[in-house]
Amino acid sequence: MALGELCGKVAVITGASSGIGAATAHAVVAEGMRVVLAARRVERLHAVAESLRAKGGEVHAVAIDVAAPGASAQLLDAAERAFGRFDMVFANAGYGMERAHHETAEVDLRQIFEVNFFASTDLITQAARRLIAANRPGHLLMCSSCLAKFTIPYYGAYAATKAAQAMTCRAMRFELEPHGIEVSSVHPVTTMTEFFEQSAARSGLDPCGTKTPDHAPKFFVQPPERVARAIVSCLKRPRSEVWTSLLVRLSAGIITAFPWVFDGACRREARRSRKLATRSRQGRNRPVGRDSSRA
Ligand SMILES: NC(=O)c1ccc[n+]([C@@H]2O[C@H](COP(=O)([O-])OP(=O)(O)OC[C@H]3O[C@@H](n4cnc5c(N)ncnc54)[C@H](OP(=O)(O)O)[C@@H]3O)[C@@H](O)[C@H]2O)c1
């Protein structure tokens, strides 16, 4: 069941201090929704909140680590205190990690699952329970990825968290249908955000030497506003999955059915990643004059 008129409804968005989360906050405020924003970087979060207020948005910001114990309850309590309700929850906070699986420490593997999978699943589960108890409809979304459907070398752990999110959303969609609650997974392709810099930093790599939107074919690269528009469209006409590239969606279907068609590309990508990572670790890769802040 669609939320109906979005104006006046309340959206809770994690990972709202930058990228897709911030763009989605702007898009839903443009529809008249009130928003609760969450992230850890307080200054960045408040800057987003201020820019939304300047546009007339009603905003409440919550500085929170989504993976901290009790974070989901704290965030939903804050939304209910600020606005008396919530109607939409977008569990978007997440990060990437570019590392060979055999070189990934268990603690790093557990941490990426804590943030990307367990925290987002906990948030929409607790939101669902509250909506059911209040007998209210709602729309719950998780930011998964196109990499939920296939992976590339050195992104196996990240892709596993995204696949786990997508599977959870898919099951919850039908479990919550009788309660009038929509569940959708969002599957962005390469999006121009801080994701790649963050991913490189967490992987101990020079951001210039690893994957960036510059390394992806142009038609796979999109601004975060494109994802935000697709999310608003999904709130108006709910669907199971939000995609912003038909080509990648179709390719994902083909790769699922015939994985070997992607083997050659994966081998090339693995060779390129090894070369870039070696150069990056040796600190020899920063091209003169290239702006390293570009994501
Ligand atoms: N960019 C892409 O190409 C792409 C493609 C597919 C899917 N995605 C997914 O899109 C989502 C958003 O990423 P983005 O591209 O917008 O990158 P981004 O600009 O780096 O945004 C990530 C957001 O997550 C927040 N975050 C990370 N860890 C957190 C934690 N423990 N607690 C609270 N907040 C946390 C960050 O805020 P703080 O650091 O302030 O906490 C930030 O606001 C992620 O789930 C990512 O996996 C991205």
The ligand as a MOL file (V3000), in Angstrom:
LIG
                    3D

  0  0  0     0  0            999 V3000
M  V30 BEGIN CTAB
M  V30 COUNTS 48 52 0 0 0
M  V30 BEGIN ATOM
M  V30 1 N 28.2750 5.2730 -4.1520 0
M  V30 2 C 28.0320 4.1460 -4.7950 0
M  V30 3 O 28.5590 3.9030 -5.9030 0
M  V30 4 C 27.0610 3.1450 -4.2140 0
M  V30 5 C 26.6030 2.1130 -5.0590 0
M  V30 6 C 25.7210 1.1830 -4.5210 0
M  V30 7 C 25.2930 1.2790 -3.2150 0
M  V30 8 N 25.7580 2.2760 -2.4130 0 CHG=1
M  V30 9 C 25.2920 2.3330 -1.0170 0
M  V30 10 O 24.7260 3.6040 -0.7750 0
M  V30 11 C 24.7400 3.8540 0.6340 0
M  V30 12 C 25.1640 5.2980 0.8650 0
M  V30 13 O 26.4850 5.4650 0.4040 0
M  V30 14 P 26.9550 6.7460 -0.4210 0
M  V30 15 O 27.3160 6.3010 -1.7870 0
M  V30 16 O 25.9960 7.8500 -0.2670 0 CHG=-1
M  V30 17 O 28.3550 7.0330 0.3230 0
M  V30 18 P 28.7620 8.1540 1.4020 0
M  V30 19 O 28.6330 9.5110 0.8250 0
M  V30 20 O 30.0820 7.7050 1.9200 0
M  V30 21 O 27.6440 8.0090 2.5310 0
M  V30 22 C 27.6720 7.0020 3.5160 0
M  V30 23 C 26.8430 7.4840 4.6740 0
M  V30 24 O 26.7670 6.4250 5.6450 0
M  V30 25 C 27.0570 6.9690 6.9060 0
M  V30 26 N 27.6250 5.9490 7.7770 0
M  V30 27 C 28.6190 5.0750 7.5190 0
M  V30 28 N 28.8620 4.3050 8.5880 0
M  V30 29 C 27.9790 4.7060 9.5520 0
M  V30 30 C 27.7390 4.3010 10.8920 0
M  V30 31 N 28.4330 3.3180 11.4780 0
M  V30 32 N 26.7560 4.9270 11.5840 0
M  V30 33 C 26.0500 5.9390 11.0270 0
M  V30 34 N 26.2290 6.3620 9.7650 0
M  V30 35 C 27.2000 5.7480 9.0470 0
M  V30 36 C 28.0330 8.1220 6.6420 0
M  V30 37 O 27.9140 9.1110 7.6670 0
M  V30 38 P 28.9810 9.3920 8.8320 0
M  V30 39 O 30.3340 9.0380 8.2920 0
M  V30 40 O 28.7830 10.8500 9.1050 0
M  V30 41 O 28.5260 8.5080 9.9540 0
M  V30 42 C 27.4550 8.6880 5.3580 0
M  V30 43 O 26.4300 9.6160 5.6390 0
M  V30 44 C 25.6670 2.8180 1.2520 0
M  V30 45 O 24.8880 1.8310 1.9060 0
M  V30 46 C 26.3640 2.2100 0.0420 0
M  V30 47 O 26.7280 0.8780 0.2580 0
M  V30 48 C 26.6340 3.2240 -2.8830 0
M  V30 END ATOM
M  V30 BEGIN BOND
M  V30 1 1 1 2
M  V30 2 2 2 3
M  V30 3 1 2 4
M  V30 4 1 4 5
M  V30 5 2 4 48
M  V30 6 2 5 6
M  V30 7 1 6 7
M  V30 8 2 7 8
M  V30 9 1 8 9
M  V30 10 1 8 48
M  V30 11 1 9 10
M  V30 12 1 9 46
M  V30 13 1 10 11
M  V30 14 1 11 12
M  V30 15 1 11 44
M  V30 16 1 12 13
M  V30 17 1 13 14
M  V30 18 2 14 15
M  V30 19 1 14 16
M  V30 20 1 14 17
M  V30 21 1 17 18
M  V30 22 2 18 19
M  V30 23 1 18 20
M  V30 24 1 18 21
M  V30 25 1 21 22
M  V30 26 1 22 23
M  V30 27 1 23 24
M  V30 28 1 23 42
M  V30 29 1 24 25
M  V30 30 1 25 26
M  V30 31 1 25 36
M  V30 32 1 26 27
M  V30 33 1 26 35
M  V30 34 2 27 28
M  V30 35 1 28 29
M  V30 36 1 29 30
M  V30 37 2 29 35
M  V30 38 1 30 31
M  V30 39 2 30 32
M  V30 40 1 32 33
M  V30 41 2 33 34
M  V30 42 1 34 35
M  V30 43 1 36 37
M  V30 44 1 36 42
M  V30 45 1 37 38
M  V30 46 2 38 39
M  V30 47 1 38 40
M  V30 48 1 38 41
M  V30 49 1 42 43
M  V30 50 1 44 45
M  V30 51 1 44 46
M  V30 52 1 46 47
M  V30 END BOND
M  V30 END CTAB
M  END
